[in-house]
Amino acid sequence: MNFSNIIEQYSWEEIRQAIYSKTAAEVEKALSKDALEITDFMALVSPAALPYINTMAGKSQSLTQKRFGKTIQLFIPLYLSNECTNHCVYCGFNHSNNIRRVTLTEEEVLQEAEVLKSYGYEHLLLVTGEAPGRVNVEYLAGMIRLLRPHFAHISLEVHPLEQEEYCELRKYGLNTVYVYQETYHKERYGLYHPKGKKADFNYRLDTPDRLGRAEVHRIGIGSLIGLEDWRTDAVFTALHLKYLQKMYWKSKYSISFPRLRPHAGNFIPDFVISDREMVQLITAYRLYDEFVELSISVRESKKFRDNIIKLGITSMSAGSKTDPGGYSNHHHELEQFTVHDNRTPAEFAAVIREQGYEPVWKDWDEYMQL
C-alpha cells in the first residue's frame, strides 16, 4: 500500500468544494479543539477563517513554543548541479532553458563548504536538478562522504530514488530528504511536468513511502504554492502527512512552503497567495500538528520572514544562493530562482535574536536533547 493508492479515494473537486463551503461556525469549532481532524484543517485554510488570523497566530505561537521553545533552526542549501532532464514549466533549471549547466567537482564543493562553515552552519541541504545519469547515486554518495566530516547534519533535495538507494546513502550519513509533489492535482500535474522522469505523478508521490521504508530519519513534503489552488493542495498535503506518520512512525516530518519566484522562463502562476493567506496556511498546519517542523526559505521577503518568526515556523534558510558555486563564485545565470531575502546569515541571526528567539546553527536533534 502506498499513498498513490490512498489518494484515489479522494476527488480534487470535492475536496475543493468542501473547503470553500466551510463556515465561521466550523472555524470556531476547530479553534476550540485540541486535537484536529482533517475537516477542521479544511475549515482553518478556508476563506471563512481569514477573520480569525490573529486567533490562529496566537495559538500557533503558543503551540510552537511549547514543542520547540523560542528557537529557529538555520540551514543553508548547497547547489551541487543545475543539470536537469525535466521540463518543469515553472523552474529555471528546465531542460529547455538556455542556461550554462554546471555540476560541481569535489574540489569546488569543498570551496563552497569552506564558505558555509565560515558562516557557522552545521545543517547543510544538498540540492541538484534532476539528472539521474549525470548526478547519480554514486555522485551523491561521494558528496555526502566528502561533506559529512565537516557538517553535523546532511539533507538532500534531489531526484526521487529507490528504497535501496536511500538505504545506501544513509550509511554515509544522510539524515533528511525533502521531496515535494509540487501539486496533488493529478489531472493537471502533466501540464506543469510535460517531459522527463518527473512527469510520472505516482512515482514521485510514492517517494516518501520509499523513504519511510528506508527509515530515513526525517522526511520533508509540501506543494509548490502558485501552481494550483493552495487551499486544496494544503489539504492533500495534510492527508499525506497523517498517512506517513501512521505508516512510518520511526521518521520525523517537515512541511515546507515554497512560493513561486521569478526564474528563467515565461511561466506566470494562475493561483496567487497573499502574505496574509500564507500566515493562515502556516498557522493552520501548526494547529493541525504541533510536532511537525515548518520551514521557510529565502523565497520570501524580508518583511514576511521577520514577521513569521514568532508564528509557527521552526526552520529557516539564510544567505542562500540557488546557483552551483554561488558562494565561492557568482554565476547568477545558473540560478534556479531569484532570492528574495538576500541578507547574510549573521544579519538574519541578529533579527532572530532581536525578537527574543535563539538561532540554532548545529544539528536540531542534538540541540533538542540538551
N, C-alpha and C positions, 0 to 999 in steps of 0.2 A: 504494500500500500504506500503510495506517495501522495503528495499534495495535489498533483495533477489529477488524481482520481477524485479527491475531495472537492476540488473546485468545480467539477462537473455538476455538483448538486446545486450550485448557485447560478442565478441569472444576473448578469450585469445590470440589465434594465430594471429588474425587480428590486435589486438592492438600491439602485439609484432612486427609484420612486419611494422606497421605504424611508430613505434618508430625508428626502425633500418634503415628506408628509409629516415629519415629526413636529410636535407642538411644544409650546412653552411649558406646559404641564409635564410633559415627558422629560424635558431638560431638567426641570426642578426635581423630579423624582430621581433621575440619575445622579444629580448633585447631592441628594440626601443619603445615598447608599455608600457603604464602604467597599463592597465587592460588586463590580460592574459586570454585566453581561454584554454581549455584542449589540443587543438592541439599545442598551444605554450608551454605548460608544457611538452608535448611529445618531442618537439624539445630540450628543456633545459636539459632533462635527457638522451638524445640520445648520442651515441658516437660522433656525429658531434659537440656537444657542449664542448667537452673536451678542445679544444684550447682556449675557451672563459672563462675558470675558473676564471681568475683574474678579468675580467669584471663582471662576475656574483657575485663574492665575494664582490667587491666594491659596487655594487648596493644593495646587501643583507645587508651589514653593514649599509649603509645609511638608508634603509627602517626600519631596526630593531631599530636603534637609534631614528628614527622619532616616532615610535609607543611605544617603551618600554624604551627609554632612555639608558644610559650606566649602565644597571643593569643585574645581573644574580640571579634568584631566586634559593635558595638552598633547597633541600628536601632530606629526607632520608627514605629508606624502613625499616619497622619493620616486619620481617617474623614471623607470628603467628604459622604457621604449614607447615610441609613438607609432610603431608599425601596427597595422590593423588590416584584417581581411574582411571586416564587416562594412556595411554601407548604411549605418545608422544616420538618419537624416538630420539629427539634432546635434551631432558630435563633430568636433574639429578634427578628430582622428579618422573620420570617414575615409575609406579606401579611395574614394573618387576625388577627394580634396587634393589639390596640388600644393602639398607642403613637403619640406625636406624630412625624410624619415631617418630616425636615429635609434639604435639600440646600444646602450652603454656597455663598455668593456669593464672588466673588474677594476682596472686602474682608474677609469672615470668614475665608477661607483664609489670607490674609496675616497676620491677627491670630494664628491658630494657628501659622503658620510662625515668627513672631517669638518666641513662647514656646519652640518647639522649638530654634531657633537659640541661645537663651539657655542651653539645657541643654548645648550643644556638638555636637549632631547634624549629620552631613553625609549620613547614609544614611536616606532617607525612603521609607516604604511608603504609597502612596495606596490607601485601601480604600473600597469602596462596597457597598451592597446591589446586587441585580441588577435594575435597572430601565432597560433599554436605551432606552426612549422618553424618559425624563427625564434620565438620566445617560448620554448618548450619546457617540460618539467625538469630536464637536466639543467637548463639555464637557471630556472628559478631555484632549484636546489643549491646550485653553486652560489647564487647570490645570498641565500639565507645562511649558508655555511660561512660565507665571507663576512657577513654583517653581524651575525649573532654574537660574536665575542665583544662587539662594540655597543650593542643595544640590548636592553633588558626585555624588550617586547617587540616581536616582528609580526606584522599583519600583511595580508595580501588583498589586493583588489585587481584580479586578472581574469582571463577567460575561464569558464567553468571547466573543472577537471573531473576525472573519475574517482571513485571512492578510494581505490588502492593508491592513486597518485597523491591524494590528500594524506593518506596514512604515511606514505614515503616522506612527504615534506615535514610532517610532524616530527619525524626522527631528527631532523636538523634544527628544530626549534620554532617551527611555525606555531603561532598561538591563536590567531584570529583570521577569519576570511569574511570579506564583505562581497555579497553578490546581489545586485539589485535587479528586480524583474522589470524595472522601468515602467511598465503598466501591466495590470492584471486583466485588461480588456482583450481577451483572446481574439475576438473578431476583428479588432483594429490593430493588433500588435504588428501584423505584417506591413502595415502602411509605414511604420517607422523603422522597420528592420527588414528591408526587401531582399537582401542578399547576405551571404555569409553564414557561419555556424550559428550566430545569434538569432537568425531567423526562425530557429526551432524553438517555439514557445515552451513546449513541455520539457524539453531537455534543460533549458535554463531554469524553469520553475522547479524542477526536481533537484537542482544543485544543493539547496540546503538539506534535503534528505540525505544526499551522499555525504555531506559534511557531518551531519548528525551521526550517521552510521560509522564514519571515520573517527568519531569522538573528538572533533576539533573543539578546542576549549571555548571559543566564542564565535558566534555566527551573526553576521550583520545583514539585515534585509531592508527593503524600502522601495519606493517608487520614485520616478523622476517627475517632479512636480511641474506641470505645464503641458504634459503630453495629453492627458485625458482629465476628466472631472476628478479633481483631487480628493473630494469627499468620498467618492465611490472607491477609488484606489486605496484610500486610507482604510476603509472597512475591510477590503480584501487583504491588505497587509496585516491588519489586526487578526483576522481569521487565520492567516498563515502563521503568525506569531504564536497563537494559542495552540495550534496544531503541533508546531515544532516543540514547544515547551512540554507538551504531553508525551510526545513520541521520543524525544531525545533530551531527557531531563538532566543528563550529565553536563550538557553545554549551557553556556550563558548566551544572552541575546542582546542585540543592539538594533535600534531603528535610526536611520539617517534621513535627512530632509533635503536632498539635493534639488535646488530650484534652477530651472534652465537659465543659463547665462549666455551672453554673446560669444560666438565661436566662428571658426572658418566655415562658410557655407551660408545658405539663404533661408534656413528654416525659421519660421516665426510661429510660436506656440499659439494655439487657439484657446487654451484654458489658463487664465491668469489668476494668480492668488495674491491677495493684498498682504501687507505686513500684519495687519490685524487678524486676518484669517490664518496666517502662519502661526501666530501666537495661539489661536484657537486650536489648531491642529496639534501643536506640540503639547499643550496642556491637556488636551483630551487623551493623548497617549499616556501621559503621566497618571491621570486619574484612572485610566483603564488598567495600568500595570505599574505599581510603584517600584518594581525591581528592574525593569528594562532600562538599559542605558540609551540615552538620547543624544544624538550627535549633530553638530552644525559645522559647516566648513566656511572657507573664505569666499564662497559664492555670495554670501550675504553682506549687506552694507555694514559699515562701522556702527552706525546708529542702531540698527536692528540687533547686531551681535552684542553690543553693550547692554541693551535693554533686556535681552533674553537670558542673560547670565543667571538671574535670580528666579527664573520662571519654570525651570524643569530640565534644562539641558545639563548634561553631565560631562560631555566630551566635546572639545573644540580644537580645530587646527588654527595655526597662526604662522605667518611668514611664509606661506606656501607658494611654491612655483609649480605650474602644471605642464612644464616642458622638460624633456630629458636633458640633464646637465644644467638646469636652470639656476642652481645655487652657486656652482663654481664658475659657470659661464652664463651668458644670457642670449638665448636663441628664441625670442618670443614668437617667431614664426612657427615654432614647433608645438605650441601650447594647445591643450585640449579645450580649455575655455578661459575667458578673461576673469582674472581675480578681481573681486570687488573690494575686499578689505586687505590693503597692502601694508598694514603696519608690521613692524618687526615683532618677533616673539617677545622680546623684552618689553616693548611698548604695550603689547596686549596683556602681558602678565601684570604690568603695572595697573592697567584698567581693572583687571580682576581683583587685585588687592584693594584698590580704591573702593570697591563695592563690598568689602568685608569678606571676600572669598579667598581661598588659597589655590594658586595654580599648582597642579601636580605634574611634574616632569617625568617621574620614574614610573615603573610598571604599576598599573592601577591595583592589581590584586595584592601586590606586596604592600602598597600603601594602606589598603583597607584592613590588612591584618595587623597593623601596628597598634 
